[in-house]
């Protein structure tokens, strides 16, 4: 109990500086909605249990089971009167973590002694990345706790095969499954352990029966499925197996989806402190050497650490986020490290006795404690609160990880560090850009008074209402980084290395890439050991770089020809020696009408347009996203890189101007483009020349002369 209390005090004390992460505000919102439903269930049971009442309260975030969100919402309901909004929402999970640490100590100390138990708890809490996650109102940590709870209960009841314990184990596993799908590994691990170490039929039957009890129970406590049980259960199972959106992984300097088979092992090696890695290997060796001792608890710990890692080597998962998928491995590695440390201390005592120097045992043991836990504790304090950037001595810390091509940070926790600069330097009405689809992290800070209310946050044009819109903020403000005043860039190479042909998820989002960073003005940098983890940029070019966009108006000379297309409803002025060829190409959902002129000396002049399906262009709020995604489709075809961009318009119609580079027939080329969305028609006007040449004024005159024959 003392360990639980001390752990909770430590987590609450260190929580305020831990920045909000990408998923948290979604689960916070869900927990409040779910909790309010229970109040309605008491006061208006018929309305609460109606299909409308259930859909209204339980459809939000229904892609994940509800249990932890219910628990967190209940804790928040009381804690909000004592803590701020963020801490009150995180408190429920911090309580679960404290309970897990206490049970881990109990489990290990009962079989291997006080020292091993205490070392297990200490090992877990001195893993910097794990320590970061223990504070969050996300699902990874409660799912991890649930796996430990089920394993603990199984171990404590394995010798009592009465049906009441089988029923209880099934119900507890059901609660784990109702927390997150990760619990599916547990029955397989327990069954494998029983086959190796016990081979008792009744114990094997208990493990088989466990999910048969747990799965119906998990769905029974999920109101969202009640209106249409079969369809919604199948919808959930489809989501967690084949329909989940993809999240790629930056690994060893490349973007993968999925990463190679060795990713989970390398990641575990890279983020677990070196001393703990040595200790858990000692624990593994000890377990293998004395596998019958303590009734093979070490074998159960080892399988719980190994099987999830092996599952990730199959490449079946398409959802990655560094160590997050390994979260439920870490408590068992910590337990094995505790075994290793306990064995080491016993060895020290025996060696001192053999040498007839018993007084040496205490100082040598103290030295062992310092060597085992002090290095990562120092690193934890140095990096705090940005612990998602921790890498162990095994890879040379964060500088070594950067050289190896491992991701510097992720999950938006560094946005909190940008707030003081933005509050001081932003002007009223300024637009602040953050990673696509992560805008709610910044809006949360604004709604809760940590970011000034007179600035705007750039919502992703591709999904401006995802996952929800804060009513306190007002209507979404779709914008790209090229049209924003401040660009807050976390060093998440998964996004920075994403390209149209190799996107970081199911679709490509326009964002600053490595080339953009080089050419734009850096305003603020947060770094660790010389490695940047968050930067703030302006849209101005860096010193020494000149923009080729936004040129002054250039009039077409009087002797130029007028080229027009009645079918395309446009006209443009072109040099008199230019002849345009017309072609039509079928691309995806539309036919592209192309008018092109090329010469070796003068470069290329091109106009093309396509009509988008009415159902795609019907939503006026999605116009910016449609404009950008169509442009990105062209970028994908030529495998081009967007260097610079600005907003232009064609009358009242949205548009943009951009600089693009690409290799065409193995030659480096640069393009200047203008593009517009006129109702459901996309126009693009393009000029191209070799990359080492400057655009002549006549090309700007061509781009600027584009006009509609008649407005649609």
C-alpha positions in Angstrom: 0.0 0.0 0.0 2.8 2.4 0.8 4.4 1.8 -2.6 1.0 2.6 -4.2 0.6 5.8 -2.3 4.1 7.0 -2.9 3.7 6.2 -6.6 0.5 8.2 -6.9 2.1 11.1 -5.0 5.0 11.1 -7.5 2.8 11.0 -10.5 0.5 13.8 -9.3 3.5 15.9 -8.5 5.2 15.5 -11.9 2.0 15.6 -14.0 1.5 19.4 -14.6 4.5 19.8 -16.9 3.7 16.8 -19.0 2.3 18.2 -22.2 -1.1 17.2 -23.6 -0.8 14.5 -26.2 -2.6 13.9 -29.5 -5.2 11.4 -28.3 -5.9 12.7 -24.8 -8.5 15.4 -25.5 -10.5 12.8 -27.5 -10.7 10.4 -24.5 -11.3 13.4 -22.1 -14.3 14.4 -24.2 -15.6 10.8 -24.4 -15.3 10.3 -20.7 -17.4 13.4 -20.0 -20.1 12.3 -22.5 -20.2 8.7 -21.2 -20.3 9.8 -17.5 -23.2 12.2 -18.2 -25.2 9.3 -19.8 -25.2 7.5 -16.4 -26.8 10.5 -14.9 -29.5 10.4 -17.6 -29.9 6.7 -17.0 -30.9 7.5 -13.4 -33.2 10.4 -14.1 -34.6 9.4 -17.6 -33.9 5.7 -18.0 -36.2 5.2 -21.1 -34.6 8.1 -23.0 -31.1 7.0 -22.0 -31.7 3.4 -23.2 -33.4 4.4 -26.5 -31.4 4.1 -29.7 -31.2 7.9 -30.0 -30.1 8.3 -26.4 -27.4 5.6 -26.8 -26.2 6.9 -30.1 -26.1 10.5 -28.8 -23.8 9.5 -25.9 -21.9 6.5 -27.0 -21.2 7.0 -30.7 -18.3 9.3 -30.0 -14.9 7.4 -30.0 -16.8 4.1 -30.4 -13.8 2.7 -32.2 -12.4 1.8 -28.8 -14.1 0.0 -25.9 -15.4 2.3 -23.1 -14.2 1.0 -19.7 -11.2 3.2 -19.1 -13.1 6.3 -20.3 -16.0 5.4 -17.9 -13.5 5.0 -15.1 -11.6 8.2 -15.9 -14.9 10.1 -16.2 -16.1 8.9 -12.8 -12.7 10.0 -11.2 -12.8 13.3 -13.1 -16.4 14.0 -11.8 -15.0 14.3 -8.3 -11.4 15.3 -9.0 -12.3 18.4 -11.0 -13.2 20.2 -7.8 -9.6 19.7 -6.5 -7.5 19.8 -9.7 -7.4 21.6 -13.0 -9.1 20.0 -16.0 -6.1 18.2 -17.4 -5.0 16.7 -14.1 -8.5 15.7 -13.1 -8.9 13.7 -16.3 -5.5 12.1 -15.9 -6.0 11.1 -12.3 -8.0 8.0 -12.9 -5.1 6.4 -15.0 -2.5 7.5 -12.5 -4.5 5.6 -9.8 -4.5 2.5 -12.0 -0.7 2.8 -12.5 -0.1 3.2 -8.8 -2.1 0.0 -8.2 -0.2 -1.8 -10.9 3.2 -0.8 -9.4 2.0 -2.1 -6.0 0.8 -5.4 -7.4 4.0 -5.9 -9.4 6.0 -5.4 -6.2 3.7 -7.9 -4.4 4.0 -10.5 -7.2 7.8 -10.4 -7.4 8.6 -10.0 -3.7 6.4 -12.9 -2.7 8.3 -15.3 -4.9 11.8 -13.7 -5.1 12.1 -11.5 -2.0 11.8 -7.9 -0.9 14.8 -6.7 -2.8 13.7 -8.1 -6.1 10.1 -6.7 -5.6 11.4 -3.2 -4.8 13.8 -3.3 -7.7 11.0 -4.3 -10.1 8.9 -1.3 -9.0 12.0 1.0 -9.2 12.9 -0.3 -12.6 9.5 0.4 -14.0 9.3 3.9 -12.7 12.8 4.8 -13.9 12.1 3.8 -17.6 11.8 7.4 -18.8 9.4 6.7 -21.7 7.2 4.5 -19.6 7.2 7.1 -16.8 5.9 9.7 -19.3 3.0 7.5 -20.3 2.0 6.9 -16.7 0.6 10.4 -16.5 -1.7 10.4 -19.6 -5.4 10.2 -20.1 -4.8 7.8 -23.0 -5.6 4.1 -23.4 -2.1 2.6 -23.6 -1.4 2.7 -19.9 -4.8 1.4 -18.6 -4.5 -1.4 -21.2 -1.1 -2.2 -19.8 -2.4 -2.1 -16.2 -5.2 -4.5 -17.2 -2.8 -7.0 -18.6 -0.8 -7.0 -15.4 -4.0 -7.3 -13.3 -5.1 -10.4 -15.2 -1.6 -11.9 -15.0 -1.5 -11.2 -11.3 -4.9 -12.8 -10.7 -4.0 -15.8 -12.8 -0.8 -16.4 -10.8 -2.5 -16.0 -7.4 -5.3 -18.5 -8.3 -3.5 -21.0 -10.5 -3.5 -23.6 -7.8 -7.1 -23.1 -6.8 -9.1 -24.5 -9.8 -12.6 -24.0 -8.3 -15.1 -22.6 -10.8 -15.6 -19.4 -8.9 -12.0 -18.4 -9.6 -12.4 -19.3 -13.2 -15.4 -17.1 -13.4 -13.6 -14.2 -11.7 -10.6 -14.6 -14.0 -12.9 -14.5 -17.0 -14.7 -11.4 -15.8 -11.4 -9.6 -15.0 -10.1 -10.5 -18.5 -13.3 -9.2 -19.9 -12.7 -5.9 -18.2 -9.2 -5.9 -19.8 -10.8 -6.5 -23.2 -13.3 -3.7 -22.5 -10.3 -1.4 -22.0 -8.4 -2.1 -25.2 -7.9 -5.0 -27.6 -4.3 -5.6 -26.5 -5.8 -8.0 -23.9 -6.2 -10.7 -26.6 -2.6 -11.7 -26.1 -3.1 -12.7 -22.5 -5.0 -16.0 -23.0 -2.4 -17.2 -25.6 0.5 -16.3 -23.3 -1.1 -18.1 -20.3 -2.0 -21.1 -22.4 1.6 -21.4 -23.7 3.0 -21.0 -20.1 0.6 -23.8 -18.9 1.7 -26.1 -21.7 5.4 -25.6 -20.9 5.3 -25.5 -17.1 2.1 -27.2 -15.8 0.3 -29.4 -18.3 -2.8 -29.7 -16.1 -6.0 -30.2 -18.0 -8.2 -28.2 -15.6 -5.8 -25.3 -15.8 -5.8 -25.4 -19.6 -9.6 -25.5 -19.6 -9.7 -22.5 -17.3 -7.6 -20.5 -19.8 -9.8 -21.6 -22.7 -13.0 -20.7 -20.8 -11.6 -17.3 -19.7 -12.2 -15.5 -23.0 -15.5 -17.3 -23.5 -16.7 -15.6 -20.3 -14.8 -12.4 -20.8 -15.8 -11.5 -24.4 -19.6 -11.5 -23.8 -19.1 -9.7 -20.5 -16.9 -7.0 -22.2 -19.6 -6.3 -24.8 -22.4 -6.4 -22.2 -20.9 -3.4 -20.4 -20.6 -1.4 -23.7 -23.9 0.4 -24.3 -23.0 1.5 -27.8 -23.6 -2.0 -29.2 -27.1 -2.4 -27.7 -29.2 -1.0 -30.6 -27.7 -3.4 -33.1 -25.5 -6.0 -31.4 -24.4 -8.1 -34.3 -23.7 -5.2 -36.7 -21.8 -3.1 -34.1 -19.7 -5.9 -32.8 -18.7 -6.8 -36.3 -18.0 -3.1 -37.0 -15.7 -3.0 -34.0 -13.9 -6.2 -34.8 -13.4 -5.0 -38.4 -11.9 -1.8 -37.2 -9.3 -3.4 -34.9 -8.4 -6.0 -37.5 -8.4 -4.7 -41.1 -10.1 -1.2 -41.2 -8.0 0.8 -38.7 -6.4 3.8 -40.4 -2.7 3.3 -41.1 0.1 5.1 -39.2 3.5 4.6 -40.7 6.8 4.6 -38.8 10.1 6.4 -39.3 12.8 3.9 -38.7 16.5 3.8 -39.5 16.2 6.8 -41.7 13.2 5.6 -43.8 9.4 5.7 -43.6 7.9 2.3 -43.4 4.4 0.8 -43.3 5.0 -1.6 -41.8 8.6 -1.4 -40.5 10.9 -4.4 -40.8 10.5 -7.4 -38.5 13.3 -6.3 -36.2 11.6 -3.0 -35.3 10.1 -4.0 -31.9 13.3 -5.6 -30.7 15.4 -2.6 -31.8 12.9 -0.2 -30.2 12.9 -2.0 -26.9 16.7 -2.0 -27.0 16.8 1.7 -27.8 14.3 3.0 -25.2 15.0 0.8 -22.1 18.0 2.1 -20.1 21.2 0.2 -20.5 21.5 -0.8 -16.8 17.9 -2.2 -16.8 18.6 -4.0 -20.1 21.6 -5.7 -18.4 19.5 -6.5 -15.4 16.5 -8.0 -17.3 18.9 -10.2 -19.3 20.4 -11.4 -16.0 16.8 -12.1 -14.9 16.1 -14.0 -18.1 19.3 -16.1 -17.7 18.4 -16.8 -14.1 14.9 -17.8 -15.1 16.3 -20.2 -17.7 18.9 -21.6 -15.3 16.5 -22.2 -12.5 13.2 -22.5 -14.4 11.5 -24.6 -11.8 12.4 -22.3 -8.9 9.5 -20.1 -7.5 7.2 -22.3 -9.6 8.3 -20.8 -12.9 7.0 -17.2 -12.4 10.1 -16.1 -14.3 8.9 -18.1 -17.3 5.5 -16.3 -17.2 7.2 -12.9 -17.0 9.5 -13.8 -19.9 6.6 -15.0 -22.1 4.6 -11.8 -21.4 7.6 -9.8 -22.6 8.4 -11.9 -25.6 5.1 -12.8 -27.2 3.9 -9.3 -27.9 7.2 -8.5 -29.5 7.0 -11.6 -31.7 3.5 -10.6 -32.8 4.8 -7.3 -34.1 7.5 -9.0 -36.2 4.8 -10.5 -38.5 4.1 -7.1 -40.2 0.4 -7.5 -39.9 -0.1 -4.4 -37.8 -0.4 -1.2 -39.9 -0.5 1.2 -36.8 2.8 2.3 -35.3 3.9 5.0 -32.9 7.4 4.1 -31.6 7.2 2.4 -28.2 3.5 2.8 -27.7 2.8 -0.7 -29.1 5.3 -2.1 -26.6 3.8 -0.6 -23.5 2.5 -3.8 -22.0 5.9 -5.4 -22.4 7.7 -2.9 -20.1 6.2 -4.1 -16.7 7.4 -7.6 -17.4 10.9 -6.4 -18.5 11.0 -4.4 -15.2 10.0 -7.5 -13.3 12.7 -9.5 -14.9 15.2 -6.7 -14.1 14.0 -7.0 -10.5 14.7 -10.7 -10.5 18.2 -10.0 -12.0 18.9 -7.3 -9.3 17.7 -9.5 -6.5 19.9 -12.3 -7.7 22.8 -9.8 -8.0 22.4 -8.7 -4.4 22.2 -12.3 -3.1 25.5 -12.9 -5.0 27.1 -9.9 -3.4 26.1 -11.1 0.1 27.4 -14.6 -0.6 30.7 -13.3 -2.1 31.2 -11.1 1.0 30.6 -14.1 3.3 33.0 -16.3 1.3 35.6 -13.7 1.5 34.9 -13.3 5.2 34.2 -9.6 4.7 30.5 -9.4 5.6 30.7 -5.7 6.2 31.5 -5.2 2.5 28.0 -6.4 1.5 26.2 -3.2 2.4 28.4 -0.7 0.7 28.7 -2.9 -2.4 25.0 -3.3 -2.5 24.5 0.5 -2.2 27.0 0.9 -5.1 25.0 -1.6 -7.1 21.8 0.3 -6.5 23.4 3.5 -7.7 24.8 1.9 -10.8 21.5 0.2 -11.6 19.1 3.1 -11.1 21.0 6.4 -11.0 22.1 6.9 -14.7 18.5 6.7 -16.1 17.2 8.7 -13.1 19.6 11.5 -14.1 18.5 11.3 -17.7 14.9 11.4 -16.6 15.4 14.6 -14.6 17.5 16.2 -17.4 14.9 15.4 -20.1 11.7 16.0 -18.1 9.1 16.8 -19.2 10.0 15.8 -22.8 10.6 12.1 -22.0 9.3 10.9 -25.4 12.7 12.0 -26.7 14.6 9.7 -24.4 17.0 7.1 -25.9 19.2 4.9 -23.8 23.0 4.6 -23.8 22.6 1.5 -26.0 22.2 3.8 -29.0 24.1 6.8 -27.8 21.2 8.8 -26.3 19.2 11.2 -28.5 22.2 12.3 -30.6 23.0 8.6 -31.4 19.3 7.9 -32.1 19.2 10.8 -34.6 22.3 9.5 -36.4 20.7 6.0 -36.6 17.5 7.5 -38.1 15.2 6.9 -35.2 12.3 9.3 -34.6 13.1 12.2 -32.3 9.7 12.7 -30.8 6.0 12.3 -31.5 2.5 12.8 -30.1 2.6 16.6 -29.9 3.7 16.8 -26.2 6.2 19.5 -27.1 3.5 21.9 -28.2 3.2 23.0 -24.5 6.8 24.4 -24.8 5.7 26.6 -27.7 3.0 28.4 -25.7 5.2 31.1 -24.0 6.7 32.1 -27.3 3.4 32.3 -29.1 1.7 34.2 -26.3 4.5 36.8 -26.4 5.0 37.2 -30.2 1.8 36.4 -32.0 -0.4 39.3 -33.2 -4.2 39.2 -32.8 -5.7 37.2 -35.6 -2.4 35.3 -36.5 -2.8 31.8 -37.8 -0.8 29.0 -36.0 -0.1 25.8 -37.9 0.5 22.4 -36.2 0.8 18.9 -37.6 -2.3 17.9 -39.7 -5.1 16.5 -37.5 -3.4 17.5 -34.3 -5.0 21.0 -34.1 -7.2 20.0 -31.1 -4.1 19.9 -28.8 -3.5 23.6 -29.4 -7.2 24.4 -29.3 -7.4 22.7 -25.9 -4.7 25.0 -24.6 -6.6 27.9 -26.0 -9.9 26.9 -24.5 -8.3 26.3 -21.1 -6.5 29.6 -21.0 -2.9 28.6 -21.7 -2.9 30.1 -25.2 -4.2 33.5 -26.1 -7.8 33.5 -27.4 -7.1 36.1 -30.1 -5.1 33.8 -32.4 -6.4 31.2 -34.7 -5.4 27.5 -35.0 -5.0 26.0 -38.5 -7.4 23.1 -38.9 -6.4 20.4 -41.4 -8.2 21.2 -44.7 -8.4 17.4 -45.3 -10.6 16.8 -42.1 -11.4 20.1 -40.5 -14.0 18.6 -38.1 -11.9 15.6 -37.0 -12.2 14.3 -34.3 -14.5 17.1 -33.0 -14.7 20.9 -32.9 -14.6 22.7 -29.6 -17.8 24.9 -29.4 -15.8 27.3 -27.3 -13.4 27.9 -30.2 -16.0 28.4 -32.9 -16.1 27.2 -36.5 -12.9 25.4 -37.8 -10.4 27.6 -39.7 -8.9 25.4 -42.4 -5.4 26.5 -43.4 -2.1 25.0 -44.5 1.4 25.8 -43.3 2.0 28.0 -46.3 -0.9 30.3 -45.3 -0.1 30.5 -41.6 1.9 33.0 -39.6 3.6 30.6 -37.2 4.5 27.0 -38.0 5.0 24.8 -34.8 6.9 21.8 -35.9 7.5 18.8 -33.6 10.4 16.7 -34.9 8.3 13.7 -35.9 10.2 12.4 -38.9 7.3 10.1 -39.7 5.4 13.2 -40.9 8.4 15.2 -42.1 9.5 12.3 -44.3 6.1 11.6 -45.7 5.6 12.1 -49.4 2.7 11.8 -51.8 4.0 8.4 -53.1 4.8 7.2 -49.5 2.4 9.0 -47.1 2.5 8.5 -43.3 -1.1 7.4 -43.2 -4.0 6.5 -45.6 -3.7 9.9 -47.3 -1.0 12.6 -47.8 -1.2 15.9 -45.9 0.7 18.9 -47.0 3.4 19.7 -44.4 6.9 21.2 -44.0 9.5 18.7 -45.0 13.2 18.6 -44.6 13.8 21.0 -47.6 11.2 23.4 -46.3 12.9 23.7 -43.0 16.2 24.6 -44.6 14.7 27.5 -46.6 12.5 29.1 -43.9 13.1 31.4 -41.0 13.6 29.7 -37.6 12.1 31.7 -34.7 12.4 29.4 -31.7 14.0 26.0 -31.0 13.7 23.5 -28.2 16.5 21.0 -28.3 18.2 18.3 -26.2 21.9 17.5 -26.4 22.0 19.5 -29.6 19.1 17.7 -31.3 16.0 19.8 -32.0 12.7 18.3 -30.8 10.4 21.3 -31.5 10.8 24.4 -33.6 8.7 27.4 -34.5 9.1 28.9 -38.0 7.6 31.9 -39.8 6.6 31.7 -43.5 9.4 34.1 -44.4 12.4 32.6 -46.2 15.6 32.1 -44.2 18.5 34.5 -44.8 20.2 33.8 -48.1 17.1 32.4 -49.8 15.0 34.4 -52.2 11.4 33.6 -53.0 10.4 33.0 -56.6 6.7 33.4 -55.7 4.6 36.5 -55.3 6.3 38.4 -58.2 4.9 41.8 -59.1 2.2 41.8 -61.7 3.6 41.2 -65.2 1.5 42.3 -68.2 1.5 40.1 -71.2 3.0 41.9 -74.3 0.5 43.1 -76.9 1.9 40.8 -79.6 1.2 37.6 -77.5 -1.5 35.2 -78.7 -4.7 34.5 -76.8 -5.2 30.8 -76.2 -8.7 29.8 -75.1 -10.8 26.7 -74.6 -14.6 27.0 -74.8 -14.9 23.5 -73.3 -12.6 24.4 -70.5 -14.1 27.9 -70.1 -10.7 29.6 -69.8 -8.4 32.0 -71.6 -4.7 32.6 -71.2 -2.1 34.8 -72.9 0.9 32.9 -74.4 4.1 33.7 -76.3 3.3 33.9 -80.1 5.7 31.0 -80.9 3.9 28.6 -78.6 1.8 25.8 -80.0 -0.4 23.8 -77.6 -1.3 20.2 -78.0 -4.5 18.9 -76.5 -4.8 15.4 -74.8 -7.2 13.8 -72.4 -6.1 11.3 -69.7 -8.2 9.2 -67.4 -6.9 9.6 -63.8 -8.7 7.9 -60.9 -12.2 9.4 -60.7 -11.9 12.0 -63.5 -10.8 12.8 -67.0 -7.9 15.3 -67.1 -7.9 17.7 -70.1 -4.4 18.9 -70.8 -3.1 21.7 -73.1 0.7 21.6 -73.3 3.6 23.3 -75.0 7.3 22.4 -74.6 10.6 23.5 -76.1 14.2 22.7 -75.1 15.1 26.3 -74.8 11.9 27.9 -73.4 10.7 25.2 -71.0 7.1 24.0 -70.6 3.8 25.8 -70.5 0.8 23.7 -69.4 -2.9 24.2 -68.5 -5.0 21.3 -67.4 -8.4 21.0 -65.8 -10.6 18.2 -64.4 -14.2 18.0 -63.2 -14.5 16.5 -59.8 -17.5 14.3 -58.9 -20.4 16.3 -57.4 -20.5 14.2 -54.3 -16.8 15.0 -53.6 -17.1 18.8 -54.1 -20.6 19.2 -52.5 -19.3 20.3 -49.0 -18.2 23.9 -49.1 -16.4 23.5 -45.8 -14.1 21.0 -47.5 -13.1 23.2 -50.5 -9.6 24.0 -49.2 -8.9 20.3 -48.5 -10.2 19.4 -52.0 -8.0 22.0 -53.6 -4.9 20.8 -51.8 -5.6 17.1 -52.2 -6.1 17.5 -56.0 -2.8 19.5 -56.2 -1.2 16.7 -54.2 -2.5 14.2 -56.6 -0.5 15.9 -59.4 2.6 16.0 -57.0 2.2 12.3 -56.5 2.1 11.6 -60.3 5.3 13.5 -60.9 6.8 12.5 -57.5 7.5 16.2 -56.9 8.4 18.1 -53.7 6.5 21.2 -52.6 9.1 23.8 -51.7 7.0 26.9 -51.2 3.4 27.9 -51.4 1.1 31.0 -51.0 -2.6 31.7 -51.3 -3.9 33.4 -54.4 -7.5 33.6 -55.7 -9.3 33.8 -59.0 -12.1 36.3 -58.2 -14.0 34.7 -55.4 -12.5 31.2 -56.0 -9.9 29.6 -53.9 -6.4 29.2 -55.3 -2.8 28.9 -54.6 0.7 29.4 -56.1 3.6 27.1 -55.4 7.1 26.1 -56.2 7.8 22.4 -56.9 10.9 20.4 -57.8 11.0 17.0 -59.4 13.1 14.7 -61.6 11.7 14.4 -65.1 13.4 11.8 -67.2 16.3 11.9 -64.7 16.7 15.7 -65.1 16.2 18.0 -62.1 13.3 20.4 -63.0 11.4 23.1 -61.1 7.8 24.2 -61.7 5.9 27.3 -60.8 2.2 26.5 -60.6 -1.1 28.3 -60.0 -4.2 26.3 -59.2 -7.8 27.1 -58.5 -11.0 25.4 -57.5 -14.0 26.8 -59.4 -17.1 25.0 -58.0 -16.4 21.4 -58.9 -13.7 22.1 -61.5 -9.9 22.2 -60.7 -7.6 24.3 -62.9 -3.8 24.2 -62.9 -1.5 26.4 -64.8 2.1 25.3 -64.8 5.5 26.5 -66.2 8.7 24.4 -65.9 12.4 24.9 -66.5 15.6 23.2 -65.5 16.3 23.6 -61.8 19.4 25.7 -62.1 17.7 28.4 -64.2 15.6 31.4 -63.0 12.0 31.8 -64.2 11.8 34.5 -66.9 9.2 37.3 -66.6 7.2 35.9 -69.5 6.4 32.8 -67.5 4.9 34.9 -64.7 2.9 36.8 -67.3 1.5 33.5 -68.6 0.5 32.3 -65.1 -1.1 35.6 -64.2 -3.0 36.0 -67.4 -5.3 33.0 -66.8 -8.9 33.9 -66.6 -12.4 32.4 -66.9 -14.4 33.0 -70.1 -17.4 33.3 -67.8 -17.8 32.7 -64.1 -19.6 29.5 -63.2 
